């Protein structure tokens, strides 16, 4: 239990249903759907699509998603890959020949075909109960009427506004400036697109006038996208991967997501007495930072589209973790691994919902960088993701850019099983941080007995690109100790990631936790 004399959040407790996400309107929309008789998948889709209006710098219908879910009363976890592919005509050689060493972040070549809408339509039809028209109604209403910009959203909007180019500036800026907290953002073009999807399904997005609007914007900037690329989009059911850490089992989405990296990190950490360390001390941060370097180096070598990630299973083997753990000096920082040629970043949304029947959904949905590619369409104001920047141009690499291929993705939904029972859908936002965030969340729970809210609230650190970012929640003495160990220590400008979780107690009580680093909350009824 938290000390009520200090600032903080209490867990939210309920039995009828629960949602935790990064914006209050998304949580409310999800709860409204549950109260109308929808199930957890209905609620998660409704909330997620609305978050594209509430947090357009993070996500939108021009992006991708991954989903884990379990049916009420079942311990089986299902997975769906809603990530898009590169245009069939695009190839790494084309970019290498033009002098590029990485996929340009804000070019049309960075835009993979958005996969989220196809996934949402599929899940609504096969798992949901209420139908697309009901699920998209909240987003349509708020896109038309407007959403008041929240404080964290305004902060991110200002930081990322320079990404916006061409007509995207007209749709996402106000008088040429990013909105401030308290301003109202409207997206009438997106409302119209969502109305068409509600009426005619995924084809209203991937064919016809909406697809033509996206193609026009991309082709005008040199993109090789075709109508056939859009029409061919199809989500893929997958088989989750998992690994045990002490008394819990962490379930992840397989490649092209980076969930295997989180499992490798946990296996490395299991070689150390994390529970015997100060949870807010320098030693724990150091070991975690070294495990991050090693696990992410493996990720950079092996993870890619599932059809190309032939050695991804190597990351799940305990022998791999033991060999890597042996490289860690408990008192001295190692050099960071070679820099990626593909891009990683921090922006996404995550939503989790559990309904009264026990169905649990873990859904993550993103346009990658802040405002994605920055490319917006003229007619409908759709913002295009830049997930193609997740490819490398290195010849022969598993994650090399090829036509019709999915890039390595940073976004990963998670679930926890205990004693074979699904006990917690969870997610940690923050781009590349997410694997480290999943591992830290799991160790906060297992090693230090934290409840989900405390595990989320605890300060974070992340070793990234040669710098160990240590949040202000740590003391200066911890930062000094880490510096003495050889880390280049910095305080990040932006809080590291965000997280949401719902614990499902055996009694049927749902315990929601939501990160104060975002504007959102957990709501239940």
N, C-alpha and C positions, 0 to 999 in steps of 0.2 A: 504493500500500500504506500502511496506517495505521501510526503509530508505536506499537509494542507496549508502550512505557513509559507510555502514556497510557490512561485508560479508554476503552472503545469496543467495537464489535462487528466481528468479522470477517464477510465474506460467507460464506454457506453454499453449498457446491458439491456437486453430485450429477449423476447422469445418468438415473436411473430415473424421477424425478418430483420436483416441488417444490411447496410451499405456503408462502405468506407471509401472515400475518394478525395481528390485534391481541390474540389470546389463545392460549396454548399448546394448550389442549384443542381449539380449532377447527383449528389446524394439524395436530395429531395425528390428529383424525378424518378430515381430508382425506387425509393420507398413508395411513391404514389403508384407506380406500376404494380408493386407487390400488393398493395392494399386493394387494387382493382382486380386481383385474382391472377396476375401474371406470375411466372416463376422467376427464379434467380437469373436465368439467361435473358429473359425479356427485360428485366430490370437493368442488367449490366449493359445491354445494347442501348437502351433508352438513355441511360446516364452517360455512356461513353460518347454517343453522337452529340449530345448536348454539350459535353466538355469541349468539343471542337469549336463551339461558339463562345464558350466561357474562357477558354485558354487557347486561342487560335495560334499563338506562337509555339505551342507544344504539339498540337495534334489537329486533325481534320480529315475530311473525307478524301483528301488527296494523299492519304498515308496508308500505313500497314498496321496489322494487329496480329497478336498471338493469343491463344486462349487455352486455358486448362479448366476442366470442370468435372464434377462428380455428381451423379444422381443421388437424390436423397436415399439414405439407407444402404448405399453401395460404397465400397472402399476402392473401387476402380476409378482411375483418373483418365479422362479422355483429353485429347489434345487436337487443336486445329491450327494449321499454319496459314495465316491470312496475309502473308508477305508477297509482294509483287516481283516481277522479273524484269530484266533489262530488255530493251527493244531487240528484236531478233537480228536486226541489221548491224548492231553495235558490237565492236570487238576491241579488246585492249590494244591490238596491233594498230588499229586506226588512230588511237590517241597517242601511242608511243611514236608513231610515224610523224605526228604533228608536233612532237617535241614535249609532250606532257610526261611527267613522271608520276602523277597521281590524277585521279578523276577530279576535274575542277568542281569545287563545292557548289558553285552557284551557276553552273552551266546546265543546259538541257541534257547533256550527257550524264549528269548525276541523277536524273529523274527516272526511277523505275516505275513501272505501271502500278498505280495504287491498288492494293489488294483488300483493304479493310471492308469496303462496301460489299464485295462479293462474299466475304466471310460472314458479315452481319446478316445478309439476306439468307445465306445457307443455314446459319444457326437459328434464325427466326423461324424458318420453315421446318427444320428437322428437330429442334430442341425446345423452342419457345412455344407459347400457347396463344398469345393475343393477336399476333399478326403485325406486319411492318407498319401499317398505317397508325396503329396505336403507339408503337414504339418510337416512331419518328415525330409524333405530334409535339412533344415538349420542345425538341430542337427547332422545329418549324416555327413554333410560336415565339420562342426567344430570338431566333434569327430575324424574324419580322419586327418584333416589338423592341428588341434590344436587350442587352445584358449590361448591367452596371459593372465597370471594370474594377476588379478586386486589387488590393495592394500588391501582392506578390506578382500577379499578372502584369500590373502596370510596371513594376520593376523590371521584369523580364522583357516586356514590350519595348521599353526604352533602350535596354542593352542590345536588343537584336534588330531594331528597326532599320538599321543601315543595310541589312540583308535584302530588304524589299526592293524590287526593281520593276520598272514599267508600270503596267496597270495595277500590279499588286499594291503599289503605293496609294493609288486612289481608293482601293477597297479596304486597306488596313491602317491608313493614317488619317488624321483629322486635320485638315488645313496644312498638310505636309508634315505634321508632328505626331508622335505617338500619343495616344490618349493617356490621361492621368487617372489615378484612382478616383472613382466617383463619376467619371465620364461614361457615357452610354455608347456601346458598340453595337451596330446593326449589320446584318449580312443578308439583305433581301434576295440576292442572287442565289446564295446557298439554300435559303428557304425554298425557293422555286425548285432547285435540284432535288431537295429532299421530298418535296411534294410529288415530283415525278417518280422517284424511287418508291415512295409509299404506294403509288397507284400501279406502277408497271414493273416493279422489282429491279433487279440488278441490270437488266438490259437498258433501262432508262439512263443509267450512268455510263455503261461501257459501249453503247452504240448510240447513234442518232446525234441530236444537237449538242448534248452535254459532252460526249466524247469528241465531237468536232471542235468544240470550244477548247478542250485541253490540247488536242492535236494542233490546232492553229497556233496556240501560244508556244508550244514546244518546237514545232517545225520552223516557225519564224526565227527561232534562236539557234537553228542548226541541228535540232534533235532529229533522230532517225526513226522516231516512233511512227507506227502505222495504225490504221483502223483495225487491222487484223491482230496487232499486239493487244489492243484494248479488249476486243471481243473475246480473245482467248483466255483472259484471266480466269483462274479457277483455284480456289482454296484447296488445301490438302490435309486430310485427316492424318495424324501421325501417332506414334507410340511414345509416351513420355519416357524419360530416363530418370534415374533416382540414385541416391546414395545415402548411407546411414552416417550420422554423426552422434555418437553416444546413444542417447535414448530416443532420438528422433530420426525420421527418414525424410529427406528433402527431395521433392519431386520437381523436375524441371522439364522444359520443352527441349527437344533435340535440335541439332543443327538444321537450318542455318542460324538459329539463335545461339547465344553464348552460354547457355545454361550449364554445359559440361565444364566450363571454367569455374563456376561456383562450386560444383561438386569436387573438382580437383583441389580447389582452395581448402575446402573442408577436410579433405583427406590429408592434405599437408598439415593443416592446423592440428589434426588429431594426433600427430606425432609429438606434440608439445603439451605441457601441462598448463593449458590456457586457464583452467579453473583455479589454478594456484597463483595466478597473477592478479595484480590490482586491475579491476575492469577499466579504470580511468588512468592507468599508469603507462609509462613510456615503454616498458618491456612488452606489453601486449601489442601496442601500436607497432613497435619494431618488428615483432614476429609476423604480424598480419601484413605489414608493408612488404616484407621479404617474400612471404607466400604469394602476395599479389604479383610481384615482379615475375616470379617463376611461373605461376599459373597463366598469366597473361601472355608471357612469351610462348607458352605452349599453344594458347589460343591463336596467336598470330601465325603460328606455323601450320595448324591443322584444321581450324574451323572454316567452314564454307557451306555452300549449298549441299544438302544431304547427298545429292548424286555425285558429289566430288570430294566430300570429306571422308576419305577412305581410312584415315587413321584417327578419327575422332574417338573411337573406343579406347585408344591408348591413354587418353586423358582420364578415363574412369577407372583404370587399374590401380589398385593400392600400391603395387610395386613401383609404379611411376611416381606416386606421391612420396613414397619413402626415399627414393633416390633423390628427388628434388629437395625434400626436407633436410637431407644430409648436407646439402650445400649451404644451409643457413647458418651463419655465425650469430649466436645469441647476443653478441655485444658490438657487432660491426655491420654497417650497411654495405650491401653489394652494389655494384653498378647496375643501373637500369638496363633492361633489354633494348635491343635496337629499336629505333622508332618505327612505327607503322608507316606504310605508304598509303594505307586506307585511312579514312577519317573516322574518329569516334567523338561523340559529344554528349550533351547532358539533357536533352529536352524530350519529354514524353509525358503521357498521363497514364495512371493506373487506377483501376476500379475493381473492387471485390464486393460480391453480394452473396449472402446466404439467405435462403427462404425458410419458411416455417416447416417445410417438409425435409429440410436438410440438404437440398441441392446447393452446391457451392461453386461459385464461378470466380476465376482469377483471370483478368483480361487486361492486356496492355496494348497501347494504341498510340502511334507516333508519326510525326513527319520528319524525324531525325534532328537536324540542327534547328536552332531558333528560327521560325518561319520557313523551315525546310530549305528549298533551293532559292527562295525569294521570288520565284516565278509564279505569277498569278494569271488566271485567264481573263480575257476582256469582258465577256458577256456575263458570266456567272460569279466571277470573283473567287474561283477555286484555287487554293494554294497548293502547289505541287511539292511533294517531299523530295529529299535529295539522298535517298537510301543508296543510290548507285555509287555514292562516294565511299560506301563501305567496301567496295571492291578494291583490290590491288591491281596495278598494271604489271607486276612482276611476272615475267614469262614462266609458265609451268607451275605457278603456285596454285594450290587447290582453290583459292579465292580469287583467281585471276578473272577479270571481266570477260564475259563471253555473252553472246546473244542468247536471250531466253533463259538466263541463269539468275538465281536468287543470290544477293550478296550476303556476306556475314552480317548478322544483325546484333545490335547491342541489347534490344529490349527482350526481357524474359519475365514471364509470369511464374509464380511459385506456389507450391502447396506443401504442407507438412502432414505426415502420417505418424501416429504414435500407436504402437501395439496393433498395427494393421488398420487402424481407424483414421479416416480423414479428420484432422483436428484444426487445420488452419490454412485457408487461402491467404496468400500474402504477396506483396510486390514492393520493390524498392526502385524508385525512379533514379535517374542520374546517368544515363548514357553508359559510358565505359564503367562507371562505378558500380553498376548493378550487380555484377558477380561478387565483388568485394562486399557490397551491401547485403546480399543474400547470406554470405558466410558470416558476416558480423551479426546480423539479426539472429541467425541460428545459434551462434555461440553465446549471444546475450541471453537467449532463452535457456539453453542447455547447460552452459558452464556457470552462469551467474544467477539462474533462477528468476530472471526478470519476467514480469508480465508483458504482454505485447506492447502496451503503451510505453512502458519504461524502456523496453528494448528499442523502440523507435525514437524516443526522446533522447537517448544517450548520445553524447557527442561522437563525431565521426572523423576519421582520417583516411586519406587515400593517396597512395603513391602513384603518380601519373606523370609521364614524360620527364622523369628525372627530378621531380619536385614532390615532397611529401606535404600535402595540404592537410593542415590540422585545424579543425574548427575552433572558434573562440571558447567553446565549452571546456576545452582542456586548459590546464594552468600553464603559465609561462615556464614553470620549472620542468614540466613535461617536454615542452618544446626545446628547452635548453638541453635536456638529457638526450633527446633524439638528435639534435645537432651534434652533440659530442660523439654520438655513434656514427656520424658520417652522413646523416641525411641532410639534404638541402630543404629546410623547413620553411613553409609559408602559411599565412592565414588566408584562406580563400576569400575572394571578393563575394562570392555567392555561396550560400549554404549548400552543403554536399547532398544532393538528391532530395528525396522525399519518400515516404513509405506509408503503406496502409495494410491493415490485417484484421481478420475476424477469427477469434478463437471459438470453436464449437465445443462446448462442455458436454460431458456425457449426460448431464441433467436436461439438456436441450437449451440451456441459456446460451445466448450469443454475446460475445464480448468484443466490441469494436474498438479499434485503435487507429488514430489518424495523426499524421505528422504535422507539427506546428510550423515546420519549414515551408509549408504550403498554406493556401487559404482555406482548405477544405475541412472536413469533419467526418465523423462516423454518426450515422443516424439509425435508429431502430424503432420498432413499434411492437 
